[in-house]
Amino acid sequence: MEPVSVAVLGCGNRGQYYASYSKLHPEQLRIAGCADSSEIKRKKMSGEYTLPENAVFISAEELLSQPRFADAVFICTQDREHVEHAVAALEKGYHLLLEKPVSPSVSECKRLTEVARRYKKEVVVCHVLRYAPFYQTLKQLIDSGELGEIVHINSSEHIGYWHFSHSFVRGNWRNSNESSPLILAKCCHDIDTLLWLAGKPCRTVSSQGGLYWFNEKNAPDGSAKRCLDGCKVKDSCVYDVEKLYSIGFCGEGSFLLSALTQDITEKGIKDALAVSPYGRCVYYCDNNVADHQQVTIETEGGATIGFSVCAFSQECYRSIHIMGTKGEAVGSVNKNKLELIRYGREPETICLDAEESGSGHGGGDMLMIKHFIDLVRGKGGGSPALLEQSLTSHYVAFAAEESRQKGGIPIRLSD
């Protein structure tokens, strides 16, 4: 069987990472083209995948204006571009792997659903956590009845102070007017996974939180607008860019460095920090997204889900505690193990295969690509159902953000 051919729209970290599946499994996936506004990123993709000149484009729009030349596209452009690119790709006859979030607009999400129904192509949103062995094991435990009726799920995402400052203070997702709110941009796949685990529709959503720390009023005396412009407190500041963007802190393959520059040398990094948005002081950026948020979901039938996300942690990890009428399950996805507690019995530790969990998001990234390839090859699926299921998490995130902005009042999802 011929490999599924794909054009990658947006050759940043996610686009490059998804494309790398073809290096591991060339019999399943072939990169046929790419589009990006960055000449450096285009050259990198075209070189790595031996792309002909006529398959490399300066924009998604230019690529999508051509006759269809691949089976599918990976849409990894910026949040507010996704739907326009997705609609154009569907009209050309492409299947879609669509980076999350689909859109920060309710009307755009509904528009894409209508177009997907019309063209009957596979549309898989990159809710990668569902595919991770950790969450797959949890789902199997719940569905087996081992835990009884699920009454409450409590889950937390700990972003990591360095990751948050890079992506949500200095970076592309810092301002909801340009991208999306934190609860949508970072957490829609957490919400998707929690609803999937609970197996019950959402009835109401309430949320509290906000931007607590990363603003000018918390700038220490002696700080500068840019870290390299004579900051007098850089030695004591954990957000100093010369610390965070050093090869020693990041490692050469870090997404932090690849977003900053393609010249991964001390000079290249310092030159980029002198002019890049990533060189700004975290207290003097144009960011407005929350740095901490708590969401409470009430499901039909009365079970509840509590989810929190916070910028302030050393490590990036997700933890979960599922409480049922017969037992509970506790674990952290980055540790590759779960503790199963059946009431009245000794706890049992379930260790997951480290190799299966080794890629991004606990193994979910690569398993999602495999699932997408299977769908394109006609093995199961049906894009409208998949897309509409995925968009439920977006509607919950929209409701959570509305509730947060209104002081935590409950929002009915039907509204």
C-alpha positions in Angstrom: 0.0 0.0 0.0 1.3 3.4 -0.9 2.1 5.8 2.0 -0.4 8.6 2.7 1.0 11.8 1.1 0.8 15.1 3.1 1.5 18.8 2.6 2.4 20.6 5.8 0.9 24.1 6.3 3.0 25.9 8.9 6.5 24.5 9.5 7.0 25.5 13.1 7.5 23.1 16.0 4.3 21.2 15.6 4.4 21.0 11.9 8.0 19.7 11.9 7.2 17.2 14.7 4.2 15.7 13.0 6.1 15.5 9.7 8.9 13.5 11.5 6.5 10.5 11.7 7.4 9.9 8.0 11.1 9.3 9.0 10.0 6.6 11.5 7.4 5.1 9.1 8.1 6.0 5.5 5.9 3.1 4.4 2.9 4.9 6.0 3.5 8.6 5.5 5.2 10.7 2.8 5.7 14.5 3.0 4.8 15.9 -0.4 4.9 19.6 0.1 5.0 22.5 2.6 4.2 26.1 3.1 5.6 28.7 5.5 6.4 32.4 5.5 9.8 31.7 6.9 12.5 31.0 4.2 14.6 29.2 6.9 11.8 26.9 7.8 10.9 26.2 4.2 14.5 25.3 3.4 14.7 23.0 6.4 11.5 21.1 5.4 12.4 20.9 1.7 15.9 19.7 2.6 14.8 17.1 5.1 12.1 15.6 2.9 13.7 16.2 -0.5 10.8 18.3 -1.8 10.8 19.7 -5.3 10.8 23.4 -5.7 7.2 23.4 -7.1 6.0 21.8 -3.8 7.3 24.5 -1.5 5.2 27.6 -1.0 5.5 30.9 0.9 2.0 30.7 2.4 -0.8 28.2 3.0 -3.0 30.3 0.7 -0.5 29.9 -2.2 -0.3 26.1 -1.7 -4.1 25.7 -1.4 -4.6 27.7 -4.6 -2.8 24.9 -6.6 -4.5 21.7 -7.8 -4.6 19.1 -5.1 -1.3 17.2 -5.1 -1.5 15.2 -1.8 -4.0 13.1 0.1 -4.1 15.3 3.2 -2.7 18.4 4.8 -1.4 19.0 8.3 -2.7 22.5 9.3 -0.2 23.9 11.8 -0.6 27.6 11.2 -1.7 30.2 13.8 -5.0 29.8 15.7 -6.9 32.4 13.9 -5.9 31.1 10.4 -7.0 27.5 11.0 -10.6 27.6 9.7 -9.9 29.6 6.5 -7.1 27.1 5.7 -9.3 24.1 6.7 -12.2 25.2 4.5 -10.0 25.9 1.5 -8.3 22.5 2.0 -11.7 20.7 2.2 -12.9 22.4 -0.9 -9.8 21.1 -2.7 -10.5 17.6 -1.6 -7.8 17.1 1.2 -8.2 15.2 4.4 -7.2 17.3 7.4 -5.1 16.9 10.5 -5.9 20.2 12.2 -3.8 21.6 15.1 -5.8 22.7 18.1 -7.5 25.0 18.9 -9.7 24.9 15.8 -10.7 28.6 16.3 -11.4 31.1 19.1 -14.7 31.8 17.4 -17.9 29.9 18.0 -19.3 30.8 14.6 -16.1 29.7 12.9 -16.2 26.3 14.6 -19.8 25.8 13.5 -18.9 26.9 9.9 -16.2 24.3 9.7 -18.5 21.6 11.0 -21.0 22.5 8.1 -18.2 22.4 5.5 -16.8 19.1 6.8 -20.3 17.5 6.6 -20.6 18.7 3.0 -17.3 17.4 1.7 -17.2 14.2 3.8 -13.4 14.2 4.4 -11.6 13.0 7.5 -10.9 15.9 9.9 -8.9 15.0 13.0 -8.3 17.8 15.6 -4.9 17.4 17.4 -6.4 16.4 20.7 -3.3 14.2 21.3 -3.9 13.3 24.9 -6.7 10.9 24.0 -4.2 8.7 22.2 -1.6 8.5 25.0 -1.4 5.0 26.6 -1.8 6.7 30.1 -5.3 8.0 29.2 -6.2 5.0 27.2 -5.5 2.8 30.2 -7.6 5.1 32.4 -10.5 4.9 29.9 -10.3 1.1 29.9 -10.4 1.0 33.7 -13.5 3.3 33.8 -15.3 1.4 31.0 -14.6 -2.0 32.7 -16.5 -0.9 35.8 -13.5 -1.3 38.1 -14.1 2.1 39.6 -17.9 1.9 39.7 -19.9 5.1 38.8 -17.5 8.1 38.3 -18.6 10.8 40.7 -15.6 13.3 40.4 -12.5 13.8 38.3 -9.8 16.2 39.5 -7.1 17.1 37.0 -4.3 19.7 36.9 -1.9 20.9 34.2 1.3 22.3 35.5 2.8 24.3 32.6 6.2 25.1 34.0 7.4 28.7 34.7 9.9 28.6 31.8 7.4 27.2 29.3 4.7 29.6 30.3 7.0 32.6 30.0 8.1 31.5 26.5 4.7 30.7 25.0 2.1 32.7 26.9 4.0 35.9 28.1 6.6 36.5 25.3 5.4 34.2 22.6 2.6 33.6 20.0 -0.1 32.8 22.5 0.4 35.7 24.9 -2.6 37.8 23.8 -6.1 36.4 23.3 -6.8 39.2 20.8 -4.2 37.8 18.5 -4.5 34.1 19.3 -6.8 32.4 21.9 -7.4 32.5 25.7 -5.2 30.2 27.7 -8.0 27.7 28.5 -8.6 27.2 24.8 -5.1 27.4 23.4 -3.4 25.2 26.0 -6.2 23.2 27.6 -8.9 22.3 25.0 -7.3 18.9 24.7 -7.3 18.4 28.5 -11.0 19.3 28.5 -11.6 17.0 25.6 -9.9 14.1 27.4 -11.7 14.7 30.7 -15.1 14.7 29.0 -14.2 11.5 27.1 -13.1 9.8 30.3 -16.3 10.9 32.2 -18.5 9.7 29.3 -21.2 12.2 30.2 -22.3 15.4 28.5 -21.4 18.7 30.0 -24.4 20.7 31.6 -22.8 23.8 33.2 -19.3 25.4 33.4 -17.9 27.8 35.9 -14.4 29.2 36.1 -12.2 31.6 38.0 -8.6 32.9 37.6 -6.8 35.6 35.8 -3.4 37.2 35.1 -1.8 37.4 38.5 1.9 37.9 38.1 3.1 38.9 34.6 2.4 42.6 34.5 4.2 45.9 35.0 3.2 46.3 38.7 5.3 43.3 39.6 8.4 44.4 37.8 11.3 44.5 40.3 13.2 47.7 40.8 16.1 47.9 38.3 14.5 45.8 35.7 14.6 46.8 32.0 12.1 46.5 29.1 14.5 44.0 27.5 16.7 41.6 29.5 19.8 42.5 27.6 19.3 46.3 28.0 21.0 46.7 31.3 18.7 44.9 33.7 20.1 45.3 37.2 18.3 42.2 38.7 19.1 39.7 35.9 21.2 37.5 38.3 18.3 36.9 40.6 15.5 36.7 38.0 14.4 33.2 37.0 13.0 34.6 33.8 16.2 36.2 32.6 16.5 35.3 28.9 20.2 34.5 29.0 19.4 31.7 31.5 16.2 30.4 29.8 17.6 30.4 26.3 21.0 29.0 27.0 22.0 25.7 25.5 22.8 24.5 28.9 19.3 25.1 30.2 17.3 24.1 27.1 19.4 21.6 25.2 20.0 22.1 21.5 16.8 20.4 20.4 14.5 22.5 22.6 11.4 24.0 21.1 12.3 27.2 23.0 15.5 27.6 20.9 14.0 26.6 17.6 11.3 29.2 18.0 13.9 31.9 18.8 16.5 31.2 16.0 17.9 28.6 13.7 21.5 29.6 14.6 21.9 27.5 17.8 25.2 29.0 18.9 25.9 31.3 21.8 26.3 34.2 19.4 23.3 33.3 17.4 21.1 33.0 20.5 22.3 36.3 21.9 21.9 38.2 18.6 18.3 36.9 18.3 17.5 37.8 21.9 18.6 41.4 21.2 15.7 41.9 18.7 13.2 39.0 19.2 10.0 39.3 21.2 11.5 36.5 23.3 14.1 39.0 24.6 11.5 41.1 26.4 11.2 41.3 30.2 8.2 39.2 31.3 6.8 42.2 33.2 6.8 44.5 30.2 5.0 42.4 27.5 1.7 42.9 25.8 0.3 39.7 27.3 -3.3 39.4 28.6 -4.0 35.6 29.0 -4.6 34.1 32.4 -1.6 32.6 34.3 -3.8 30.5 36.5 -7.4 29.2 36.1 -9.7 26.8 37.7 -12.7 25.2 35.8 -15.6 23.3 37.3 -17.7 21.2 34.9 -21.1 19.7 36.0 -22.2 16.8 33.8 -25.7 15.6 33.0 -26.5 13.4 35.9 -24.6 15.5 38.5 -21.0 14.2 38.3 -18.3 16.9 38.4 -14.9 17.6 36.9 -12.4 20.0 38.3 -9.6 21.2 36.1 -6.9 23.6 37.0 -4.0 25.1 34.9 -1.2 27.2 36.3 2.0 28.8 35.1 3.9 28.3 38.4 5.7 25.0 38.5 9.2 23.7 38.0 8.3 20.9 35.6 5.7 20.5 32.9 3.3 17.7 33.8 -0.3 16.6 34.1 -1.9 14.9 37.1 -5.3 13.3 37.5 -7.4 11.7 40.3 -10.5 9.8 39.3 -13.0 9.0 42.1 -15.7 6.4 41.7 -18.2 4.5 43.8 -16.0 1.4 43.9 -12.5 2.8 43.6 -10.2 5.5 42.5 -7.2 5.9 40.1 -4.4 8.4 40.6 -1.5 9.2 38.4 0.7 11.6 36.4 1.2 11.1 32.7 4.9 11.9 32.7 5.6 9.1 35.2 4.1 6.3 33.0 2.2 4.7 35.9 -1.1 4.7 37.6 -2.2 3.7 41.1 -5.5 1.8 41.1 -7.3 1.7 44.5 -10.2 -0.7 44.9 -11.9 0.2 48.1 -11.1 -2.2 50.9 -8.1 -3.8 49.0 -4.4 -3.1 48.6 -3.5 -0.5 46.0 -2.2 -1.8 42.7 0.4 0.0 40.6 0.0 -0.2 36.8 3.2 0.5 35.0 2.9 1.6 31.3 5.3 0.7 28.5 7.9 3.5 28.5 8.6 2.9 24.8 5.0 3.5 23.9 4.8 6.6 26.0 8.1 8.0 24.8 7.0 10.5 22.2 5.3 13.8 22.9 2.3 14.0 25.2 3.0 10.6 26.7 3.1 8.9 23.3 -0.1 10.6 22.1 1.5 12.6 19.2 2.7 9.7 17.1 -0.3 7.5 17.9 -2.6 10.2 16.7 -0.7 10.4 13.4 -1.1 6.6 13.0 -4.8 6.9 13.7 -5.1 9.7 11.1 -3.3 7.6 8.5 -5.7 4.7 9.2 -8.7 6.9 8.7 -7.4 8.3 5.4 -6.9 4.7 4.3 -10.5 4.0 5.1 -10.1 2.1 8.3 -13.1 3.4 10.4 -14.0 7.0 11.3 -16.2 9.6 9.7 -15.1 13.2 10.0 -18.3 15.0 11.0 -18.6 12.9 14.1 -14.9 13.2 15.0 -14.9 17.0 14.4 -18.1 17.6 16.3 -16.9 15.5 19.2 -13.6 17.5 19.3 -15.4 20.8 19.2 -17.4 20.1 22.4 -14.2 20.8 24.3 -14.0 24.2 22.5 -17.5 25.1 23.5 -16.8 24.2 27.1 -13.6 26.3 26.9 -15.6 29.3 25.5 -18.1 28.9 28.4 -15.2 28.7 30.9 -13.6 31.9 29.6 -17.0 33.7 29.7 -17.6 32.5 33.3 -14.1 33.7 34.3 -14.6 37.1 32.9 -18.0 37.3 34.6 -16.6 36.5 38.1 -17.2 32.7 38.0 -20.9 32.6 37.3 -22.1 29.2 36.0 -22.7 29.1 32.2 -25.1 26.5 30.7 -23.4 24.9 27.8 -26.6 24.9 25.8 -26.4 28.7 25.9 
